[in-house]
Amino acid sequence: MRYAPAAAALSLALALSASVSYGAARSPTPAAAEMLAEGQAALQSGDTNGAIDAFESALTLDPGYTPTLLRLAEAARANGLQGKAIRYYREALDREPDNVDALAGEGSALAEKGAIAKAKEKLAKVQEECGSATCAPAQSLSVAITRGPILRVQTAEASIPETATPQAN
C-alpha cells in the first residue's frame, strides 16, 4: 500500500510522456527516407511511374509515416489517376484528420475530376483549418478549382462508334 502513490505517479508520468511522443511529428526510417528522396527526384524529372514505385517502396518500409501517402497521391495525380490520389488522401486523413495538405490535395484531385462542388467544400475546410484564405494549401486548392477538370484526350480509335455496315439491296 505504501508504494501505491509512487506507482500511480510513475504510471501517470509514463503515460504523459508516451502521449506526447505519439503526437509529435516524426521522421521516416532511414531506408524509407532514401526511397522518398528517390521518388521525389523521379517525380521532378517527370518519371511518375518511377516515383510511384519509389513511394510505394517507402510505404512498405515505413507504413506508419503519413507524408508518404501524400507523396503517393501527388504522383498519382501527376500520372492522371485522380481517383487513386483521392484514395491516398483519404487514407492520410483517416490517420490525421486535420492535415491541411491532405485536405487541399483531395480537393484538388476532386476539382481535376470535375467535382467542383465537393472541392469547394474542401476549400472551406482548409480555410477553416488554416485560419485564413491566404495559406499555401488554400491558395493551391483555389487555383485547382479555378482551373477546373482536366480534359482527357481521346485517340481516334476510342471515339469511333461501332455501327452496322449498310447492306446493298
VENNOR-V113855 format. One line per field, one symbol per residue. phi: phi as a letter, one per 40 degrees, with the letter a starting at -180 (. if undefined). A space follows every 10 residues. Layout:
# VENNOR-V113855
phi = ???
This chain:
# VENNOR-V113855
phi = .ccccccccc cccccccccc cccccbcccd cccccccccc cccccgcccc ccdccccccc caccccdccc cccccccccg bccccccccc cccccbdbcc cccccccccc ccchcccccc cccccccccc gacbcdcccc cccccccgcc cccbccccbc ccbcccbcc
